[in-house]
Amino acid sequence: MRRSLQSGQATLEYALLFAGVVTPVLFAIIYTAQLLWIWHSVVEFTREGAQYAATHCWQASAQNVIGYMQSNVPLMLDQQQFQNGTVALEVDYFSVDPTSGTLTPFSCSAECSTVCVPDTVTVHVLNYQFTSFVAYLGLPPVTMPDFQTSMPVESSGCDPEQGTCLP
């Protein structure tokens, strides 16, 4: 009789340990892995956008870069937030002031020409909220920091000898 009470106690202790410790730790590991996967994907996404902006024509609206980025979102859990415009994509072009060496916003009267080549570009990903895993638990989304990548513009996709540029 005493043996059967002890085996029931061990089962109860195992169930309490599993429900109180193992399951929450497992969910925390899954949550952290998903969050880090998304973080890495967004960092790569901004780098790819900046590289595209550095090798293609400057446009005041930057619709060529934003359109490219929205159509080439990496495979990730919240991919639709980047494709449908929930996440803000911002592209800023700068020129270097030769006297002070500071960056100033770039502007040019003609778009997509060999005379309109900025010195650097910065791509921002703003207002991203991680919702995948926490939504199942009824928790509010996690607001991620703003991601940005800056890159020097070498030619902006322009060939000065032929006078053509990549849109």
Backbone bond lengths (Angstrom), bond angles and torsions (degrees), N, CA, C in turn:
res aa  C-N    CA-C-N  psi(-1)  N-CA   C-N-CA  omega(-1)  CA-C   N-CA-C  phi
1 M - - - 1.443 - - 1.533 110.27 -
2 R 1.305 115.96 -39.80 1.446 120.07 -179.12 1.528 111.33 -66.37
3 R 1.283 120.15 -33.39 1.462 124.55 -179.05 1.525 111.00 -67.17
4 S 1.308 118.85 -39.69 1.457 120.96 -178.38 1.533 111.25 -68.84
5 L 1.322 118.18 -31.45 1.457 120.29 176.64 1.526 111.05 -69.02
6 Q 1.318 117.03 -37.13 1.455 120.45 179.72 1.529 110.92 -70.03
7 S 1.301 119.02 -36.75 1.463 120.07 -179.89 1.534 110.10 -70.06
8 G 1.287 118.15 -32.31 1.464 120.81 175.12 1.514 110.92 -69.77
9 Q 1.308 116.78 -34.50 1.452 120.47 178.33 1.527 110.39 -66.89
10 A 1.312 117.88 -41.51 1.466 121.69 179.35 1.534 110.54 -63.99
11 T 1.327 117.61 -38.99 1.458 121.35 178.15 1.521 110.89 -65.08
12 L 1.318 115.82 -42.01 1.459 120.32 178.64 1.522 111.17 -66.04
13 E 1.311 118.17 -41.39 1.460 121.34 177.95 1.527 110.71 -63.18
14 Y 1.328 116.63 -41.76 1.462 120.63 177.90 1.525 110.41 -62.98
15 A 1.308 118.51 -43.71 1.465 121.85 -179.63 1.525 110.87 -63.95
16 L 1.321 117.56 -41.83 1.459 120.73 178.21 1.530 111.59 -66.15
17 L 1.320 116.78 -41.59 1.456 121.05 177.81 1.521 110.61 -63.66
18 F 1.325 116.68 -43.85 1.461 120.47 -179.56 1.525 110.96 -64.69
19 A 1.322 117.40 -45.50 1.467 121.32 -177.77 1.528 112.00 -72.72
20 G 1.303 117.76 -33.66 1.462 120.72 -174.28 1.507 115.12 -92.62
21 V 1.342 117.93 -25.16 1.462 119.98 -174.42 1.532 112.02 -122.58
22 V 1.309 117.90 -55.46 1.458 121.71 -172.48 1.531 111.87 -65.50
23 T 1.308 118.32 -46.76 1.469 121.15 -178.00 1.528 111.79 -64.24
24 P 1.333 120.91 -48.42 1.473 119.21 177.15 1.529 113.28 -61.42
25 V 1.329 117.52 -38.33 1.466 119.87 177.99 1.527 110.46 -65.18
26 L 1.314 117.49 -40.01 1.459 121.39 177.81 1.527 110.97 -61.98
27 F 1.333 117.12 -45.29 1.463 120.45 177.77 1.527 111.40 -64.53
28 A 1.324 118.39 -36.84 1.459 121.23 178.34 1.525 111.08 -65.46
29 I 1.325 117.55 -38.08 1.466 121.39 177.99 1.526 110.06 -66.57
30 I 1.324 117.60 -44.55 1.470 120.95 178.74 1.524 110.26 -62.80
31 Y 1.321 117.37 -44.47 1.463 121.93 -179.86 1.531 110.74 -60.99
32 T 1.316 116.79 -47.15 1.464 121.21 -179.39 1.521 111.10 -64.04
33 A 1.325 117.58 -40.96 1.464 120.66 178.81 1.524 111.15 -63.54
34 Q 1.332 118.20 -43.12 1.460 120.81 177.82 1.521 111.11 -64.66
35 L 1.308 117.62 -41.81 1.457 121.78 -179.46 1.531 111.03 -63.69
36 L 1.312 117.68 -43.38 1.464 120.97 178.80 1.527 111.65 -68.50
37 W 1.323 117.85 -35.23 1.464 121.70 176.20 1.527 109.70 -62.67
38 I 1.316 117.24 -46.32 1.458 121.76 179.17 1.529 109.78 -64.21
39 W 1.318 117.27 -44.22 1.462 121.75 -179.84 1.531 110.04 -56.11
40 H 1.321 116.00 -50.02 1.460 120.78 -179.76 1.528 110.99 -62.36
41 S 1.323 118.01 -41.18 1.459 121.87 -179.86 1.525 111.63 -63.39
42 V 1.320 117.53 -40.99 1.468 120.60 -179.73 1.528 110.99 -69.55
43 V 1.318 117.81 -37.59 1.464 120.96 176.41 1.524 109.88 -62.04
44 E 1.315 117.71 -46.21 1.470 121.66 177.60 1.524 111.14 -64.18
45 F 1.316 117.02 -35.85 1.462 122.81 179.24 1.531 110.64 -62.99
46 T 1.331 117.81 -43.71 1.460 120.26 178.41 1.527 111.01 -68.23
47 R 1.312 117.30 -36.34 1.474 120.09 177.69 1.525 110.89 -64.47
48 E 1.309 116.44 -43.42 1.462 119.88 179.40 1.526 110.99 -65.10
49 G 1.329 117.06 -39.74 1.457 120.66 177.37 1.526 111.95 -64.05
50 A 1.326 117.35 -41.95 1.467 120.92 178.58 1.522 111.11 -66.18
51 Q 1.322 116.61 -38.16 1.463 119.85 177.94 1.525 110.64 -65.42
52 Y 1.328 117.12 -41.30 1.459 120.82 177.34 1.532 110.04 -63.39
53 A 1.331 117.44 -43.69 1.466 121.28 -179.80 1.524 111.50 -64.28
54 A 1.325 117.81 -34.60 1.459 121.45 -179.31 1.517 112.62 -73.75
55 T 1.317 117.58 -19.45 1.468 120.48 -176.10 1.523 113.29 -112.65
56 H 1.333 117.13 8.40 1.467 120.64 178.99 1.526 109.37 -132.61
57 C 1.312 115.87 166.86 1.462 122.93 -173.87 1.513 113.87 -55.17
58 W 1.346 113.63 145.03 1.450 120.36 171.24 1.520 108.27 -76.69
59 Q 1.311 116.06 131.11 1.460 122.47 172.06 1.515 106.60 -131.59
60 A 1.329 116.53 138.16 1.465 120.50 -176.76 1.528 111.59 -58.52
61 S 1.321 117.34 -37.05 1.467 120.20 -179.23 1.522 113.08 -84.03
62 A 1.324 117.31 -15.68 1.470 123.94 -178.25 1.525 112.55 58.51
63 Q 1.311 117.76 25.20 1.470 120.74 -179.47 1.519 112.15 -66.73
64 N 1.329 118.50 -27.99 1.458 119.23 177.25 1.528 110.96 -64.64
65 V 1.337 117.36 -40.62 1.467 121.64 -179.55 1.527 110.54 -73.23
66 I 1.326 116.67 -45.58 1.468 120.50 -179.23 1.524 110.57 -64.28
67 G 1.321 117.62 -41.46 1.468 120.95 176.90 1.520 112.01 -61.90
68 Y 1.337 116.13 -42.12 1.464 120.16 177.34 1.525 110.92 -62.54
69 M 1.334 115.94 -44.81 1.461 119.37 -178.22 1.525 111.47 -64.91
70 Q 1.323 118.35 -41.77 1.465 120.77 -179.58 1.524 111.98 -67.64
71 S 1.310 117.50 -28.40 1.466 119.04 179.49 1.528 112.46 -89.50
72 N 1.328 118.09 -8.11 1.469 121.33 -179.27 1.519 112.15 -126.12
73 V 1.313 116.82 43.40 1.465 121.35 177.40 1.532 108.19 -70.98
74 P 1.326 117.93 132.01 1.469 118.87 178.79 1.527 111.29 -65.79
75 L 1.304 115.22 158.33 1.460 121.16 178.98 1.528 109.03 -65.13
76 M 1.334 115.95 116.74 1.459 121.69 178.72 1.522 108.65 -155.43
77 L 1.312 116.64 171.67 1.454 121.63 -175.10 1.526 112.86 -65.92
78 D 1.321 118.38 -43.50 1.457 122.45 -176.35 1.526 111.94 -100.62
79 Q 1.296 117.90 37.34 1.457 123.65 -175.81 1.534 112.26 -57.11
80 Q 1.327 117.75 -36.59 1.467 120.96 -177.26 1.525 112.19 -65.18
81 Q 1.330 119.20 -27.74 1.464 120.97 177.79 1.528 111.30 -63.33
82 F 1.326 117.15 -32.36 1.457 121.34 -179.91 1.530 111.08 -82.17
83 Q 1.321 116.68 -32.14 1.463 120.39 -177.16 1.519 113.07 -80.11
84 N 1.331 118.81 -34.86 1.461 119.99 -176.02 1.522 113.24 -93.35
85 G 1.315 118.86 1.27 1.458 121.49 174.24 1.509 115.47 92.18
86 T 1.327 119.51 6.88 1.455 121.28 176.10 1.533 110.30 -62.95
87 V 1.314 115.61 -39.76 1.457 122.32 176.63 1.526 107.68 -87.65
88 A 1.321 117.10 131.46 1.465 121.07 -179.44 1.526 109.96 -83.62
89 L 1.321 115.38 130.35 1.455 122.35 174.82 1.525 107.19 -110.38
90 E 1.313 116.41 125.63 1.462 121.08 -176.75 1.525 109.14 -127.35
91 V 1.326 116.17 133.59 1.461 121.92 179.72 1.524 108.15 -122.35
92 D 1.331 117.18 123.84 1.464 122.61 -179.89 1.519 109.11 -122.40
93 Y 1.324 115.33 130.50 1.462 122.01 176.75 1.524 109.00 -106.13
94 F 1.334 115.86 145.17 1.458 121.21 -178.57 1.524 110.40 -134.94
95 S 1.326 114.87 155.32 1.458 121.44 170.38 1.518 107.61 -120.50
96 V 1.306 116.31 153.14 1.464 121.36 -179.07 1.526 108.18 -93.15
97 D 1.316 115.54 126.51 1.463 120.85 176.27 1.525 107.72 -72.56
98 P 1.341 118.26 118.96 1.468 119.79 -174.55 1.528 114.48 -64.97
99 T 1.316 117.84 -26.27 1.465 118.72 -178.06 1.524 112.71 -81.10
100 S 1.344 116.95 -43.69 1.464 119.07 -176.57 1.529 113.38 -102.75
101 G 1.322 116.94 -18.07 1.463 120.24 -178.91 1.513 114.00 79.30
102 T 1.332 118.00 8.55 1.463 121.47 179.69 1.528 110.37 -88.17
103 L 1.314 114.86 158.50 1.465 120.45 178.64 1.527 109.24 -87.45
104 T 1.317 115.05 134.57 1.460 121.32 175.54 1.522 107.93 -125.04
105 P 1.325 117.83 149.04 1.468 119.53 178.71 1.525 110.70 -57.62
106 F 1.313 115.53 136.45 1.460 121.68 -176.70 1.517 110.34 -86.14
107 S 1.310 115.59 139.20 1.457 120.92 173.37 1.520 107.96 -146.65
108 C 1.315 114.51 151.25 1.457 120.96 -178.52 1.522 107.57 -154.52
109 S 1.326 116.66 149.36 1.465 119.62 -177.63 1.521 112.26 -79.14
110 A 1.312 118.44 -27.97 1.469 121.67 -179.58 1.518 109.72 -110.98
111 E 1.316 116.59 134.04 1.465 120.10 178.50 1.527 110.20 -95.64
112 C 1.297 115.72 148.58 1.459 124.08 174.80 1.524 111.68 53.37
113 S 1.322 115.13 59.10 1.460 120.18 176.31 1.524 108.87 -141.60
114 T 1.318 115.46 167.89 1.463 119.76 -178.02 1.521 112.55 -71.17
115 V 1.343 118.00 -14.08 1.464 120.32 178.21 1.524 112.27 -87.99
116 C 1.312 117.96 -13.63 1.471 122.50 -178.66 1.524 110.45 -109.18
117 V 1.303 116.02 78.41 1.465 120.63 178.66 1.524 108.11 -123.70
118 P 1.341 118.03 110.02 1.473 120.84 178.43 1.526 111.05 -72.38
119 D 1.315 115.96 171.34 1.469 120.60 -179.56 1.524 113.36 -91.99
120 T 1.316 117.06 -32.97 1.465 120.61 -178.34 1.522 109.92 -149.93
121 V 1.327 115.19 158.89 1.467 121.42 179.59 1.526 108.47 -135.18
122 T 1.331 115.28 144.92 1.464 121.64 176.07 1.521 108.30 -127.98
123 V 1.316 116.27 129.12 1.465 122.57 178.34 1.519 107.89 -110.69
124 H 1.332 116.35 129.52 1.463 123.07 -179.51 1.518 110.09 -115.70
125 V 1.332 116.52 141.41 1.464 123.32 168.44 1.524 105.56 -115.45
126 L 1.329 115.71 116.19 1.463 121.70 -173.17 1.524 111.16 -121.03
127 N 1.311 116.73 154.27 1.473 124.57 172.34 1.529 114.09 65.02
128 Y 1.305 117.60 33.35 1.470 119.35 177.63 1.518 109.69 -87.22
129 Q 1.325 116.05 132.73 1.463 121.79 176.85 1.518 109.61 -123.17
130 F 1.318 115.66 125.90 1.463 122.36 178.95 1.527 108.28 -80.67
131 T 1.333 116.46 114.90 1.465 120.73 -174.33 1.521 114.22 -120.95
132 S 1.298 118.67 -10.39 1.465 120.93 -168.47 1.516 114.60 -56.51
133 F 1.294 117.67 -58.48 1.462 119.96 -171.65 1.520 112.24 -86.01
134 V 1.331 116.67 -37.94 1.453 119.62 -175.24 1.522 112.60 -71.99
135 A 1.314 117.83 -21.83 1.472 120.49 178.91 1.526 111.00 -65.64
136 Y 1.328 117.29 -32.78 1.473 120.63 179.00 1.528 111.57 -66.61
137 L 1.315 116.38 -27.79 1.454 120.99 -178.49 1.527 112.13 -93.67
138 G 1.328 117.11 -1.44 1.455 120.96 -179.83 1.520 113.52 77.01
139 L 1.330 117.45 18.97 1.463 121.79 179.76 1.522 109.94 -91.94
140 P 1.324 118.48 157.27 1.468 120.11 177.87 1.529 110.62 -69.23
141 P 1.332 118.04 156.32 1.470 120.19 179.84 1.523 111.81 -67.26
142 V 1.314 115.80 156.71 1.459 122.47 178.63 1.526 107.45 -94.24
143 T 1.328 117.42 118.96 1.460 121.37 178.18 1.521 108.41 -80.35
144 M 1.324 115.32 121.95 1.458 121.03 -179.10 1.526 109.25 -86.38
145 P 1.330 117.98 155.58 1.468 119.56 177.50 1.524 110.32 -68.92
146 D 1.316 115.80 165.43 1.458 119.88 177.05 1.522 108.82 -73.55
147 F 1.330 115.86 133.10 1.457 121.96 179.08 1.526 108.15 -100.99
148 Q 1.321 117.44 140.88 1.458 119.92 176.18 1.511 110.42 -148.51
149 T 1.332 114.92 150.25 1.456 122.47 176.23 1.513 107.89 -137.56
150 S 1.322 116.91 131.56 1.460 122.52 176.01 1.516 108.60 -111.81
151 M 1.332 114.49 145.83 1.452 119.67 -177.19 1.532 109.58 -149.22
152 P 1.323 118.63 141.59 1.468 119.19 175.52 1.528 110.31 -71.93
153 V 1.317 114.91 143.57 1.455 120.73 178.01 1.522 107.08 -94.93
154 E 1.325 116.44 119.96 1.452 119.47 -177.20 1.528 111.45 -87.12
155 S 1.315 117.70 -50.03 1.462 119.76 -177.95 1.513 112.35 -137.45
156 S 1.308 117.30 -9.46 1.458 123.12 -176.97 1.523 111.08 57.63
157 G 1.313 116.30 27.63 1.459 120.54 178.47 1.506 114.14 76.56
158 C 1.328 117.72 12.16 1.468 121.13 -177.05 1.523 111.24 -100.66
159 D 1.314 115.02 140.66 1.454 122.87 174.11 1.524 107.48 -108.90
160 P 1.352 118.48 103.45 1.448 119.80 -174.61 1.538 113.77 -65.57
161 E 1.316 117.36 -26.30 1.455 119.98 -179.80 1.532 111.21 -69.47
162 Q 1.341 116.98 -40.25 1.457 120.58 -179.94 1.523 112.40 -94.62
163 G 1.338 117.60 -13.93 1.446 121.88 179.28 1.530 113.69 71.73
164 T 1.331 116.99 26.21 1.466 120.45 179.77 1.516 109.76 -117.18
165 C 1.336 114.24 156.10 1.461 121.04 179.94 1.517 110.09 -136.49
166 L 1.332 116.17 152.00 1.464 121.26 174.78 1.516 108.57 -82.35
167 P 1.335 118.90 126.92 1.467 119.79 -179.52 1.513 113.28 -67.71
